[in-house]
């Protein structure tokens, strides 16, 4: 079997386990040049930040209009299950930690675990990203259950101004969480289909971590505003 140092020239090589030549730029990147995928994700997240800023602006604007009208309390706090919201928020925040541990493993070429599954110290990117996926899915299921409860209690976008901004803001964020879960599945599936873990795949893992951390930070702010700033 060819070793990782086998080269066929013209910027291509056959690493260990590979069935065909792979461009060296995919294996190790281009020294001194930022990865386009990571840069593109950062630029895209900047535009997403502006959209969430508009959501917060709409929230405070409607809150001020409601207060000026003197129609009573703005937040139907008795309908919001704050303890459950705190629980799913804590899980989502901790998922950023597991995600970053997966990034660390990816950057060091550890795709899968070394040793038993119970040996957390030997986990690779797959294990950490799978755990992150489960934690994100737990958060999303918690939001779905909360939506069902609020609807049954009468808090709908049509019934209250607060309901409209609540469902729009949290719903849009939930779509971002769902998008992140799909991205995790894509990265994980790619590691199983590809025989060689390349620098290109590591960059994909890092780019998704940027997105996931962004989703977590936005939720912390959104959660604080909606659940506690009455």
N, C-alpha and C positions, 0 to 999 in steps of 0.2 A: 504493500500500500504506500502511496506517495506520502511524504512528510509535509509538514506545514511550510518547509523552506523550499520545496520544489517549485521552480519557476519555469514558465514557458516563454518568457519575454513579452515585450509589448505591453507591459503593465498588467499582466495577468499571471495568476499562480493557481496551483492545485493544492489547497490545504488538506490536512488530514481528514479523511472521511468524505471528502467531496467527490462527486462523480464527474465533474467537468471543471474547466478553468473558471476562475472568478476574478474580476477586476480587483487589483490591489487597493483601489480607492474605496471599494466596498468592504474590504477586509480591515483596513486600518485608517481610512479617511485621508484627507489631504492636510498635511502638517501646516499649521499657521493659518488655516482658512476655516471659518465657522461653518457648521453643517447647515445647509439650506433649510432642511426640515425643521430643525429647532428654531431657527430665526423666523421662519414662516409662522410657526405656532405662536411665538411670542407676539408677533405683529397682529395676528388674528385675535389673540386674547385681549390685546389693547382695544380692538374694536368692540369686543364683547363687553369689556368693562364699561364702555360708553353706553351700551344698551342697558346694562344693569343700573348705571347711574340715572338713566332716564326713568327707570322703574321706581327708584328711590325718590326721585323728584316728584313723580306722580303721586306717590304715597303721601309725602309731606304736604303737597298741594291740596289733595283731597281732605287730608286731616285738618288743615287750617280752614278750609271752606266749611267743613262740617262743624268745627268749633265756633266759627263766626256766626253760623246759622243758629247756634244755641239749641240744637236738637238733642242734647243729652250726650251720653258717653259715646266715645268713638269706637272703642274696642269692646265687643261682647266677651269679656275675659272669662266669664263663667263657662263658655263653650270650648275654650281652648285647654287641651290637656297638656299643661306645661311639663309635668314630670316625664311623660312619654316623649315629648319633644326634646327634652334635655337628654334623655337616654339615646335617642337616635342621632342627635347632634354629637354626643360624645363618641359614638361609634364611627361616625363620618370623620370626625377630627382625627381619631386614632388611625383611621385608614390611610391618612396622609403619612403617618409614621411607617406603616407596613409598605406603602408604595415606595417610600424613599429607601427602605431597606432592599426592596427589589431592584431599584436603580443602582444601588451600590453593588449588588451581586452582578447585575448586567455589565456594569463598567469594568468589573474584574473577570468577565468571561464565565461566571458561574451560572449556567443556565438552569440546571436541576440540582437537587440536593445531593450531598455526599453523606452517606450513612442512612440511619433510620429516620423515619418521618418525625419521630419524637425528639430528634436532635435538632432543635431550632437553630442552633449556631451553624449547622451545616446546610441550611436551606439555600436554595438558589432563587433565581428570578421567578421561575414558575410557581414555586410554593408561596412566595411573598405576594406575587400578583394575583394568585388564586384567592388567597386570604383577603386581599384588598377588594377583589370582586365580590366576595361573599359579604363583606362589611358594607359595601356600597349597595348591594341588593337588599340587605337588611334595612338600611336607611330608606330606600325607595319603597319597600313594602310597608314600612311604618307610615310614610306619607300617604300612601293609598288608603290604608286603614283609617287614618285621620280624616281624609276627605270623605270617606263613606260615613263616618260618625257625624261630621259636621253637616253633611247633606241631610241625614236623617233627623238632625236636631233643628234644621231650618236655616242654617247659615249657608246661603247660596250667593253667587255673584249678583243675582237679580234682586235679592231681598235686602241687602245692605251694601252701602258703599265700601265698608270695610271688607266685606266678602269679595267684592270685585278685585280689589288690589291684593287681597290675601291669596286668592286662587291664581291670579295672573302672575304674581311674583314667585310664589312657591312652585307653581306649575311650570313656569319657564325654567326655573332652576332644576326641577325634577327631570325635564327633558335633557338638560345638560348632564345630569347624573347618568341617565339612561345612555346617552351618547358615550360617556366615559366607560360604562360597562361593556358596550359593544367594542370599543377600542381595546380594552383589556383582552377580550376574547380573541380579537384579531391578532394581537401580539403573541398571545399564548399559542394559538393555533399555528402561527408562523414558525415558532420554535420547534414544533413537532414535525411539520412538513419539510423544513429545511434541515439538511444533514450537517451544515456548518453554521455556527453562530457567528455572524459577521459584525463588524463595526456599524454597518447600516442598521442592523436589527437593534443594537444597543442604543443607537440614536433614537430609534422609534420608541423604545422604552422610556428614554429620558424625556422625549417630547410629550408623551402621554402623562408623565409625572407632572410636567408643567401645567397641563390642562387640569389634572386632578387636584393639585394644590390650589389652583385658581378657583375651582368649583367649591372647595372646602372653605376658603377665605370668604368668598361671596356669601356662602350660607351662614357663616358665623355672624356677618353683618346683618343679613336679612333676618335671621333668627332673633337677634337682639332687638331690631327695630320692630318687627311684627309682634313678637310675644311679650316684650317688656316695655316698649315705649308707647304708652297708652295715650 
